[in-house]
Amino acid sequence: MRLHQMNAAGQSSSDARSTVVSSSANSTNPFAYHKALAQEHHKKLGGSVFQVARRYFELVWLQLNCQQIPTDSGHPLRHAKTIHERHEGTSDSMGFEEVFRPLSFALDAAALRKGVLSFAQDHPKLAIGGSALLAYTLLCRALRYQRMRRMRSKYSYRTWDDMAQMTNEEAYEIQKELMQREFPFTMNKALQFALFRTYGIPTISKLLVQTKQLSDVRYAPRRYTDTEVLIQDFIGNAPQSERANGAIARMNYLHSLYRNSGKISNDDLLYTLALFALEPKNWVNRYEWRKLSELEICAIGTFWKSIGDAMEISYEALPGSKNGWKNGIQWFEEVEEWSTAYEKQCMVPHPDNKKTADETTAMLLYDAPKSLHPAGFKVVSALMDDRLRKAMMYPEPPAGLITAIDVAFKIRAFLLRHFALPRPSFMRHQKMSDEPNKDGRYHQLEYDVDPWYVEASFSNRWALRSWFKWMVGKPYPGSPGFKAEGYVLEEVGPKSLEGKGMEYFVQTKERLMNQSRGGCPFAITKA
């Protein structure tokens, strides 16, 4: 009644209004009083139905608070609505639900704010800790997504037509950012798995078994390392650099020995190239804290299309080979569709697949105790899809293991998104040295199996991992026979081919350097 008296005192024509209000006040329905008062405001001041309803709601809310009516129906607003409909004898006579839903949300927020403030007063230490944790979480999330926004701002390609102008140099920069700072663990594992996946094609695994390069424990670690060295050198260095083009030239020479004899088909090369483009996207989208953007997918497609050009791989199997591709995304999508069809046709069970896969998996478990190898094989099997698993002739892993791996990666993604600050430049993940040593050789900065090309520095020789390897009788940095002096690209490959193919290497490298590989590969195609 105090609110009614304050409103009535400010009005000159209060007689008619007092009659309505008095009659309502004497009734047994207090809500009719509030409704009449709200309608009186509407007549006097005008306004929409929403304003009338809002005024009604405010008065009802005051009534509920003053009388402390129990709200066993949950929210006071829902209780008021129930009583109102009971007195009115109709359902939602004033459009209660539609009008008051946003106001109900505001009341919920107000109640939450009131509860938080009350908790903070009762538990100040917990409140301070919770506030700090919330602030840190918001900071982590903001900084992580800021890097993606900054990349979009730097490379202002918004539409498909814009992305057609992306250069190979820009694609290299974007992909390098993803591999060294944004998703270093997942993208590098994806490249390793891409190589592993090629062993599900019998024509590829058969050649590897014949050459014993990845099916014999004596040769597999070096073959694996040499492949990684060449790939990391042309991924981690600018397309127009001598180092990147030298790595491609050496790779082309090693492949030429089998391409010329017909042991490696163009389809097998195109499929391998496709996996190095596709697997990083598949792994990031499945396991990381965010998915790749269109800009990033375009960069990956642009970069690997350019690598295929440098490797002289024919794209005739792709629909866009006749008229060219508009941008890296279109090439990416076409090669994805083609590789899926190729797998359905060619990825079939074969003993050579299993032999190569077993040796590669054994390398992945190189440092693990022998007793854990069976469990390790099950984990590798769980990471495969059904088609690859059947082609490798691996048994079906326990369903619970697949679920456990997915849950573990989801937990990791959640923690990275909300509790891990983005990796700064000085902590970028790097696998090869930037500069050569005094002899012009480069080193691996980390290794997976044997320490090929790892410098025998004090920190490497006396690292905890080196002590462990020494105790179990395995080679460590500085062990003889693993080229601790480093590598030059002309020598990378099987021992029997060290220093061979120099003329091919020089000519191919010079040809690539003259192609201006930093430009847009799709513009070159169209020309």
N, C-alpha and C positions, 0 to 999 in steps of 0.2 A: 504493500500500500504506500510505502514511502516513495517508491519510484512513480506510482500513479499520481501522488500528490505533487511531486516535483514537476511532472509533465502538465498537470492540470493548472498549476499556479501560473505557468507561462502562457496560458491561452486566454484570450479575451472573451470568446464565446464558449463558456464551459458548461452552460446549463444543459444543453442537449446531450453533450458528451457525458456529463455527470449522471444523467438519467440512465444512459446505457450502461455506464460503468457500475452504478449502484445496483441496478437490477442484476447485473452479472455477478457482482460481488456477493449478493445475497443468495445466489444459487449454490447448489451443492457441487457444481462443476467449476473448479478454479480455472480450468483451461479455457472454458467459454469466456471467462473474464478477460484473459489475455488475448484471445482472438478478437473480442469486441474492441479492446483497447487498440490492438494493431490495426483493425479496420478503421477505427476513428482517426488514427494517424494517417491512414491512406486517403481518407476523404479530405482531411485538412491540408495535408502536405503533398498529396499526389504520389506518384512513383509506381514502379512495376509491381507485379505480383510477387516477384522475388523479394523486393524490399519489404512488402507487407509480411511475407512469410519469415523473412529474416528477423523482423521486429518481434513477431510472434515467438520465434525461437528464443530470442534473447530474454524475453519475459518468462517463458517457460523455464529456461535454464536458471534464471534468478530464483524462480519459485522452487525448483528442485533443490538448489543449494541452500536456500533459507530454511526449508522444511526438512532437509536431509532425508529425502525419500529414498528408501533402499532400492538399489538397482539390480535386483536379482536377474533381470533379463540381460545383463551384461553392461552395455554402455548406457548412461543416463538418457541419451537421445533416443535410443531404441525403447527405453521404458516410457518416456514421454509420448512417443508415437503410439505405443500400445494403449496407454490410458486415453489418449486423445481419440483414437478410433473407437474405443469402448463407449465413450461419452457421446460421440457424434453418431454412432450407429452406422457408420459407412466406412469404406476402405479408402484410406489415403485421400480424404476429401479436399485437402489443400495441396495435393501434389507433394506430400511430405518427403517421400523417398528421393525424388528427383532434385528438389530444392536443397535439402539439408545434407545430402551426401558429402559435398565438399566441406560444409561446415563441420560435419562429424569428423572428417579427417583433421581439420584444424584443432578440434577439441582433443582428439587422440594425441596430436603432436604437443599440445599444451600440457596434457596430463603426463606425457612422457618427459617433457622438459621439467615439469614440477617434480616428478619422481627422481630424475637424475640429480637435480639440485638438492633434494632431500638426502639422497644417498651420499652425495659429495660432502654434505655437512656432517653426516653420521660417520663416514669413513674417508677422511681426507687423504690418507696415504694411498688407499686403493684408487681413489678418484684421480689423484695426480699421476699414478702409474698408468692407469687406463687411458688418461688423456694423452700422455706421452706416447703410449703404444699406438693409439689411434692416429696421432699426428705423424708418427714415423711411417705407419702403413700408408697413409694418404700421400706422404712425400715419396715413398718408394714407387707407388703406382703412378703418380704424376710424372716423376723423372723417367720412368721406363717408357711411358707412352710419349713423352716429350721427344725422345730420340726419333721415333717413327714420324712424328709431326715435323721435326726439323728436316728429316730426309725428304719428306714431301715438299717442304718449302724450298729446299735447295734444288731439287730436281722437279721443276714445275710442270710435270706431265700429268694432266688431269683426265684427258680423254684418250680413246684409241688413236685418234689422229695425232694427238700430241706425242704419244708413246712411239709412234712411227719414226720420230726424230731422235730417239735415244741412241747415243753412240756406244760403241763397245767399251770405250774408256770409262764412261759413266756407269755402264753395266758392271764392269770390273770393280769400280769403287763401291757400288752398292752391295755386291756380293761379298766383297772383302769385309765390309762392315758387319754383315750378317755372320760371317764365318769367324771373325776374330773377336767381336765384341758382343753381338746380340745373342747368337745361338751357337757358340763355339763347340760345346760338347755334342749337341745333337746333330749339327750339320756335318761335323767331321765323322761321327759314327755313321751317318747316313751315306757318306761317300764310301766308307769301308764296306757297308752293307750292299751298296750298289755293285761294287766289284764282286762281292760274294754271290749276289743274285745272278750274275752272268754265268756262274757255274751250273745253273739249272738248265742250260741249253747244251745238249749233248755235243754239238759241233764245236763248241768252245771248250768244254771240259775234256773232250777227247784229245784236242791238241795239247792242252796243258799236261795231260797224263803222258802223252807221247814224248814231250820235251822234258818231262819230270820237273818242270819249273815250280809248280805249285802242288804236286802230288807226292814229292819226295822230301823228307825232313831235311836232307842235306842241302837242298836248293831253295826250298820254299821261303825261309825267312828273308834271304837276300832278294829273291824275286818280288816278294811282297814289299820290301823296303824300296827297291828301285822303282816300282810302280808308284808308290806314294811320293817319292822324291820328284819324279817328273811331273806328276799331277800338281803337287804343292808349288812347284816352281812356276808353272804357267797360270795357276790360280792366284798365287800370292804376289805376282809381279805384273806391272802394267803391260797391256797387249803390245805396245810398241817397243818394249824393252828387249835388249839382247838376251837376257836370261830367260824370259818367257818364250821367245821364239826359238832359242836354243833348245829348250826342253821339248818343244813340239817337234823340232827337227830331229832330235835324237829318238823320240817316240816313233816318228814316221819311219825312220831307218829300221828300227827293230821290227815294226809291223811289216815293212816292205819285204822282208825275207820270207814271210809267210803269205802275203798278199800276192806276190808274183807267182808263187807256186800253187795258188788256189786253195791253200789251207785255211785262209781267213776270208770269209765272204763279206761283201759290202753290207748285207743285212745284219750280220753279227756285229760289225763295227758300228752301224747305225743304232742297233739295239743297246750296245754298251754305252755309246754317247748319250742316248736317251735316258738311261738309268742315272747317269751322273747329273742330269738336269732334274729328273723327276723325284728321285729318292729324298733329296733335301727337303723339298716341299712336302712330301708325304710324311716324313718324320716330324718336321716342325709342326705341321697342322695337327698331328696326332698327339705329340708328346710335350710340346712346349707351352709356355704361358700365354702365347697369343699366336694367331695364324699369320701367314705371310699376306702382305697387301698385294694389290694388283701391280703396283709399281715394282715391288720386289720380285714378283713372278716374271714380269716383263724383263727385268734385268737378268734374271737367271736364264730365261729363254734366249735373250739377245747374246749373252756371253757364250753359251754353249753352242748356239748356231754358228757363231764365229769360229769356235774351236773346230767344229765339223768342217767348215770351209778350209781351215788351215790344214786339216788332216786329209783333205781331198775326198771326203765321204760324199757319195751321191745321195741326193734327196729325192730321187725320182719316185720312190715308193710313197711319198707324201703328196696329198692333193694339191698343196700350194706350190709345188715345184715348177709348175708351168707358168703361172702368172706372178709368182712371188708371194711373200707374206707381208701383211700390213705392219706387223710389229712382233715383238718377242712373245707376247701372249698367244697370238694365233699360231706361231711356230710351236710353242710349248704344247698347246692343246692338240695340235695335229700329231706331234710325235708321241704324245701320251696315248692317243687313240690307236695309233699304229703299233706301238710297243705292246699294248694290251692284246691286240689281235695276233701279234707275232708270238707272244707267250702262249696263247691258247693253242696255237698250231705247233709250236716247236719246243715248249717247255714240257718235256715228258720224262718219266723215270728212266734212269740209265746208271749202270754201275760206275761209270767214270764221273758222273755227277757226285755220287756219294763219296767216292775216293777223294776227289778234290775238296769237297765240303768238309770231310772228316779232318783232313790235314790242316785246312784253314781254321777250323774250330779249335783244333789242338794248339795252334799258334795263339789264338785268343786266350786260351787257358794256360798259356806257357808258364806263368808264375804261380798258378794255383796248385795246391797239393793234388797228387794223383787221386786221392780219395774223393775229391770234389769234382772230378772230371765228369762222371755220369750226370750229376746235377747240372753242371755247366752245359752239357749237351742238351739237356731238357730245356734250359733257359733259351738257348739259341733256337731250338725248335719252336718254342713258344713265340719267338719274335717273327717267325715266318708265317706267311699266309698259307692256305691249304694247297694252292697250286704249286708253290715252291717247295713245300714240305714233301709233297708226293713225288716231285721230280728229284729231290735229294734222297728219297727213300728213307726218310726219317719217321720214327713212330709219332703218333699223336701225343702231345704232352697232356698232362692233367689239366682239366678245365680250370681248376682252382689256381693253377700256376699262371695261366694266361690272365685271369682276373687279377691276381696279385700284382703282376707286372704292370698292368694298366692302372691299378689303384696307386702303385708306387710312383708312377710317372705323373699321375694327376696331383698327388700330394706335392711332389717336387714342383710342378707348374704353379700350384697355389702359393707355395712358399716363395718362389721366385717373384711372382707377380706382386705379392703384398709385403714381403719382408726382406727382399734382397735389392740393394741399390744397383743400378746398372754398372756394368764393367767400364772403368775409365780407360783412356788410351794407353797409359803406362802399364796396364795389366792385360793388354790384348793378348789373345792366344796365338802363339806363333810357333810353327813346327820347324822352320828352317832359318838359318842365320841370314840377316839382311846383307851383310858385307862379307867378301871373301877374306881369308887370312893372308898373310904375307906371301904365301905360295899360290894365291889365286884359287884356293879351294874353299868350298862351303861345307857347313856341318849341319847335321840334324841336332835340334835342341831337345828333342825327346824321342823315345823309341818305345815300340810295343813288344818286340820279341828280343832279337839280338841287337847289340849296340852298334849296328853298322853306321859309319860316318859320324859317330858321336865323339866329340873332342875329349881327350883324356885330361881334362882340367881337374884342378883340385876339388872343386865342388861336385863334379860328376863322379870322380873316383871314390870320394869319401861320403857320398850320399847314402842315406839309410837303405835305399833300394840296392845299391852296389854291395853293401855289406851283406844283405840278405842273399844276393846272387852268389857272392863269394862263398858263403857258408854252405849253400846247397850245390856248389860246384858248377854253376852256370856262368857264362861270360858276362863281363861288366865293362863299362867304358875303360879303355886302355888295354883290354885283353888282346893278344896278338891275333892278327888275321881279319880284323873287322874295320880296317881303314880308318883308324882314329885321326889320320891326317886330313880327312875330309874327301870330298868328291869334286870332280869336274864333269860337266855334262857329257863330254865325249866318251867317258869311261863307264857311264851308268849302263847296267845291263849284265847279262851272264858273263862269267869270267872269260869264257872263250871268245867273247866279242869286245873285250876291253880294247879301246883304241882303234877299233875297226870302223869303217864307214865314214872316215874323216871327210872325204871328198863330198859324199852325199850330205853330210851334216853341214858343211860350209855352204854348199849351193842352196840347200833348202832354207837354211837360216837367212841367207841373203835375200832369197825370193820373198820370204815372209816379211822381212824388214822393209822391203820396197812396196809392200801392199797397203801401207798405211792402215794397219789393223785396228787403230784406235777409232776409226770412223763408224758410221752406221752400217752394219752388214746387210740390212734390207735395202738400203739405197744402192749399195754396190750390186746386189742381186738384180734390182730393177734395171740398172744401167746395162 
